[in-house]
């Protein structure tokens, strides 16, 4: 299978167990940032190639802070991926965003502390714009696909990423609500920012599994609660992904694909040759 994937899906391993996924193959890749979380599964849905990556590894062996986010995004970029849909669990910080609902966030608040947030560092500096971190055209496609799949969904909202792996205290959850945040999870950052640096469109299908711990009349979030809701929503997620695949026009370009055009600030003569070679996949089109 030599075709470029029309879409990449980052999420749980169960997502790519489609009955109608054809011509399945597995890519075991290496990147300058190490190996990705899992091998990349390629297959055909409705005649189009789709890539799947298990964010936490096969069998969910990586905690949110251990996920090799840079390797994951770099690996997808290396096989030509231009669009990513992240499928993830989240807690709700709003009464209206109930368990079982889907949220398509349009903003993000990064509250992590321990993660590598950028491909760029000493020897090669870039300041990428992320005022609007989610790709709106790709989010439009996700919304229409969710609508067709009969999902109860909400468009818009700010997703706070916490470090994890523990869940929030009630005090923390109440503060997040006071800040005006809408959903809470552990994996969107720095994944979304690395996708922008790699000039890949990115959107999130966030599955609300619980009310975090702030809701006085609901039970505090547990692993069992999260898994139960996610398993229930696997079919919905798969149906939505198939509908997205049908809607994507590969000829249509997006501003995400030029995110580095005016972001590289290091003078070409002073770029560290090692860094230049390491990040050639991302920057060569602006240096040649």
C-alpha positions as CSV (number, residue, x, y, z in Angstrom):
1,X,0.0,0.0,0.0
2,X,1.8,3.1,-1.3
3,X,-1.0,5.6,-1.1
4,X,-0.8,8.6,1.3
5,X,-3.3,8.3,4.2
6,X,-6.2,10.7,3.7
7,X,-6.6,10.8,7.5
8,X,-4.8,9.7,10.6
9,X,-6.6,8.7,13.8
10,X,-4.8,8.9,17.2
11,X,-6.7,7.1,20.0
12,X,-7.3,3.8,21.6
13,X,-6.3,0.5,20.0
14,X,-9.9,-0.6,19.7
15,X,-10.6,2.2,17.2
16,X,-9.0,0.4,14.3
17,X,-10.8,-2.9,14.7
18,X,-13.2,-2.0,11.9
19,X,-14.9,-5.0,10.3
20,X,-14.6,-3.3,6.9
21,X,-11.0,-2.1,7.2
22,X,-9.3,-3.7,4.2
23,X,-5.7,-4.3,3.1
24,X,-4.3,-3.9,6.6
25,X,-0.6,-3.5,7.1
26,X,1.6,-2.4,9.9
27,X,4.5,0.1,9.9
28,X,7.1,-0.2,12.6
29,X,8.9,3.2,12.3
30,X,11.8,4.9,13.9
31,X,12.1,8.7,14.2
32,X,14.8,11.2,15.3
33,X,12.7,11.3,18.5
34,X,12.6,7.6,19.1
35,X,9.8,5.1,18.3
36,X,6.2,6.1,18.3
37,X,3.8,4.8,20.9
38,X,2.9,1.9,18.7
39,X,3.3,0.6,15.2
40,X,1.1,2.6,12.7
41,X,-1.7,0.5,11.3
42,X,-2.7,1.3,7.7
43,X,-5.9,0.1,6.1
44,X,-8.5,1.1,3.6
45,X,-11.9,2.5,4.6
46,X,-14.4,3.0,1.8
47,X,-11.5,2.6,-0.7
48,X,-9.3,5.3,1.0
49,X,-6.2,4.8,3.1
50,X,-6.4,5.7,6.8
51,X,-3.6,5.5,9.4
52,X,-4.2,4.5,13.1
53,X,-1.9,5.1,16.0
54,X,-2.5,3.8,19.6
55,X,-1.5,6.8,21.7
56,X,-0.9,4.9,24.9
57,X,0.7,1.9,23.2
58,X,-0.8,-1.5,22.5
59,X,-2.5,-2.6,25.7
60,X,-2.4,1.0,27.1
61,X,1.0,0.8,28.7
62,X,2.0,4.5,28.6
63,X,0.8,7.1,31.0
64,X,-0.2,10.5,29.5
65,X,3.2,12.0,30.4
66,X,5.1,9.0,29.0
67,X,3.5,9.2,25.5
68,X,6.3,10.0,22.9
69,X,4.3,12.8,21.4
70,X,7.1,14.1,19.2
71,X,7.8,10.7,17.8
72,X,4.1,10.1,17.1
73,X,3.6,13.3,15.1
74,X,6.9,13.0,13.3
75,X,6.1,9.4,12.3
76,X,2.7,10.4,10.9
77,X,4.3,13.3,9.0
78,X,6.9,10.9,7.6
79,X,4.2,8.9,5.8
80,X,2.5,12.0,4.4
81,X,-0.3,12.5,6.9
82,X,-1.9,16.0,6.4
83,X,-4.9,15.6,8.8
84,X,-5.3,14.1,12.3
85,X,-8.4,13.4,14.3
86,X,-7.7,12.7,17.9
87,X,-10.2,10.5,19.7
88,X,-10.0,10.9,23.5
89,X,-11.8,10.7,26.8
90,X,-12.5,13.8,28.7
91,X,-14.2,15.0,31.8
92,X,-16.9,17.7,31.7
93,X,-16.7,20.9,33.6
94,X,-20.1,22.1,32.4
95,X,-23.6,20.7,33.3
96,X,-24.6,20.8,29.6
97,X,-21.7,18.6,28.5
98,X,-23.1,15.3,29.8
99,X,-21.5,11.8,29.9
100,X,-22.0,10.2,26.5
101,X,-21.9,13.5,24.6
102,X,-19.1,14.5,22.2
103,X,-17.3,17.8,22.3
104,X,-15.4,19.4,19.4
105,X,-13.2,21.9,21.2
106,X,-12.0,25.1,19.6
107,X,-9.5,26.2,22.2
108,X,-7.0,24.6,24.6
109,X,-5.3,25.5,27.9
110,X,-2.0,23.7,28.5
111,X,-1.6,23.0,32.2
112,X,1.1,20.3,31.9
113,X,4.6,20.8,33.2
114,X,6.8,17.8,32.3
115,X,6.4,17.4,28.5
116,X,8.5,18.3,25.5
117,X,6.3,20.8,23.8
118,X,8.1,21.6,20.6
119,X,10.3,20.1,17.9
120,X,12.3,23.3,18.0
121,X,15.0,24.2,20.6
122,X,18.6,25.4,20.8
123,X,20.2,25.6,17.4
124,X,16.9,26.1,15.5
125,X,14.2,28.3,16.9
126,X,10.6,28.7,15.6
127,X,7.6,30.6,17.0
128,X,4.5,29.0,15.5
129,X,1.2,30.7,15.7
130,X,-1.5,28.8,17.7
131,X,-4.1,31.5,18.5
132,X,-6.7,29.1,16.9
133,X,-5.1,25.7,17.7
134,X,-7.7,23.4,16.2
135,X,-8.2,23.3,12.4
136,X,-11.6,24.8,11.7
137,X,-12.2,23.2,8.3
138,X,-11.3,19.8,9.6
139,X,-13.5,20.4,12.7
140,X,-16.3,21.3,10.2
141,X,-15.9,17.9,8.6
142,X,-16.0,16.2,12.1
143,X,-19.1,18.1,13.0
144,X,-21.0,17.1,9.9
145,X,-19.9,13.5,10.3
146,X,-21.0,13.4,14.0
147,X,-24.4,14.9,12.9
148,X,-24.8,12.2,10.3
149,X,-23.9,9.5,12.8
150,X,-26.6,10.7,15.1
151,X,-24.3,11.8,17.9
152,X,-25.2,14.3,20.6
153,X,-22.4,16.8,20.3
154,X,-21.3,20.3,21.2
155,X,-19.2,22.5,18.9
156,X,-16.7,24.7,20.8
157,X,-15.2,24.9,24.2
158,X,-11.8,25.1,25.9
159,X,-10.0,21.8,26.7
160,X,-7.6,22.0,29.7
161,X,-4.8,19.4,29.6
162,X,-3.6,18.4,33.0
163,X,-0.4,16.3,33.7
164,X,-2.0,13.3,35.2
165,X,-2.0,10.4,35.6
166,X,-4.1,11.1,38.7
167,X,-7.6,12.7,38.4
168,X,-8.3,16.1,39.8
169,X,-9.1,17.1,43.4
170,X,-12.4,18.8,44.0
171,X,-10.6,22.0,44.7
172,X,-8.7,21.9,41.4
173,X,-11.9,21.0,39.4
174,X,-13.8,23.9,41.0
175,X,-11.0,26.3,40.1
176,X,-11.0,25.1,36.4
177,X,-14.7,25.8,36.3
178,X,-14.1,29.3,37.7
179,X,-11.5,29.9,35.0
180,X,-14.2,29.3,32.4
181,X,-12.9,26.0,31.1
182,X,-15.2,23.4,29.6
183,X,-13.6,19.9,29.4
184,X,-10.6,18.3,31.0
185,X,-8.2,15.6,29.8
186,X,-4.6,14.5,29.8
187,X,-3.4,14.1,26.2
188,X,-4.3,17.0,24.0
189,X,-1.1,18.9,24.9
190,X,1.5,19.0,23.4
191,X,0.1,16.8,20.7
192,X,-1.9,19.6,19.1
193,X,1.0,22.0,19.1
194,X,3.4,19.5,17.6
195,X,0.8,18.9,14.9
196,X,0.8,22.6,14.1
197,X,4.6,22.7,14.0
198,X,4.5,19.7,11.6
199,X,1.9,21.6,9.5
200,X,-0.8,19.0,10.0
201,X,-4.4,19.8,10.4
202,X,-5.8,18.6,13.8
203,X,-9.2,18.2,15.4
204,X,-10.5,16.4,18.5
205,X,-13.5,14.1,19.0
206,X,-13.6,14.4,22.8
207,X,-15.9,11.8,24.4
208,X,-17.3,13.0,27.7
209,X,-17.0,10.1,30.2
210,X,-17.8,11.9,33.5
211,X,-18.3,15.1,35.3
212,X,-14.8,15.1,36.7
213,X,-15.2,15.5,40.5
214,X,-17.0,18.9,40.9
215,X,-20.6,17.6,40.4
216,X,-22.3,17.2,43.8
217,X,-25.0,14.8,42.6
218,X,-22.7,12.6,40.5
219,X,-20.1,10.0,41.4
220,X,-16.4,11.2,41.1
221,X,-14.6,10.0,38.0
222,X,-13.1,6.4,38.1
223,X,-11.2,4.3,35.5
224,X,-14.2,2.0,35.3
225,X,-16.5,4.9,34.5
226,X,-14.2,6.1,31.7
227,X,-13.7,2.7,30.1
228,X,-17.5,1.9,30.2
229,X,-18.4,5.1,28.3
230,X,-15.5,4.7,25.8
231,X,-16.5,1.2,25.0
232,X,-20.0,2.3,24.4
233,X,-18.8,5.0,22.0
234,X,-16.4,2.9,19.9
235,X,-19.1,2.2,17.3
236,X,-20.0,5.9,17.2
237,X,-16.4,6.9,16.8
238,X,-15.9,4.3,14.0
239,X,-19.0,5.4,12.1
240,X,-17.9,9.1,12.4
241,X,-14.4,8.3,11.1
242,X,-15.8,6.5,8.1
243,X,-18.0,9.5,7.3
244,X,-15.1,11.9,7.7
245,X,-13.1,9.8,5.2
246,X,-15.9,10.2,2.7
247,X,-16.1,14.0,3.2
248,X,-12.4,14.9,3.0
249,X,-11.3,16.4,-0.3
250,X,-7.5,15.9,-0.5
251,X,-7.2,18.7,-3.1
252,X,-8.4,21.3,-0.6
253,X,-5.5,23.0,1.3
254,X,-5.6,24.7,4.7
255,X,-3.6,27.4,6.4
256,X,-2.3,24.8,8.8
257,X,-0.1,23.5,6.0
258,X,1.9,26.7,6.0
259,X,2.3,27.2,9.7
260,X,6.1,27.4,9.6
261,X,6.3,29.8,6.7
262,X,6.9,32.8,8.9
263,X,7.8,31.0,12.1
264,X,11.5,30.1,11.6
265,X,13.5,32.9,13.2
266,X,17.1,31.4,13.3
267,X,19.2,32.8,10.5
268,X,19.9,30.0,7.9
269,X,23.6,30.5,8.3
270,X,23.4,29.9,12.0
271,X,21.2,26.8,12.0
272,X,22.8,23.9,13.8
273,X,23.6,21.3,11.0
274,X,22.6,18.5,13.2
275,X,19.2,20.1,14.0
276,X,18.8,20.9,10.3
277,X,19.2,17.3,9.4
278,X,17.0,16.1,12.2
279,X,14.1,18.4,11.3
280,X,14.6,18.4,7.5
281,X,11.2,16.7,7.1
282,X,9.6,19.8,8.6
283,X,11.7,22.7,7.4
284,X,13.5,21.8,4.1
285,X,10.8,23.3,2.0
286,X,11.6,26.7,3.5
287,X,15.4,26.4,3.3
288,X,15.8,25.1,-0.2
